Amino acid sequence: MSSTKRSRRSRRRSLQKKKPLYETRRKIIQGELTDFSEFLPQFNEAHAKLETHNAETVSKKKAEPADSGKAKEEEEELKKVDVDNLKGKAGIPDFWWRSIKNN
């Protein structure tokens, strides 16, 4: 069997595996799925891990001597995201536009 056939077959399997995820994402973006209770346990677990990781990272940065270039980057204020345009709307109306614009 050629490597091209194997790669096509593996891509097909991969797409079939991800199809439910893509469908769920589509429903969320279009506002068809609004009850997220089934995702909460997984979210809470991932959130706890990220908070722990973030706390470790921050404590390491505080322990390191401040380099003038790094210090300026760290001091840079984070911009707040304005989400007033999303209030009262189902889904994420401008999801793809913002995704492309911001990347």
Number of C-alpha atoms within 10 A of each C-alpha: 5 6 8 9 10 11 11 11 12 12 12 12 12 11 13 11 11 11 12 11 12 12 10 12 13 14 14 17 17 15 14 12 14 12 8 9 8 8 9 10 10 9 13 11 10 11 12 11 12 12 11 10 11 12 12 11 12 10 10 10 12 9 9 8 9 12 8 8 8 10 11 11 9 11 8 8 8 7 6 6 6 7 7 7 9 12 7 7 9 14 17 12 14 12 12 11 9 10 9 8 8 7 5
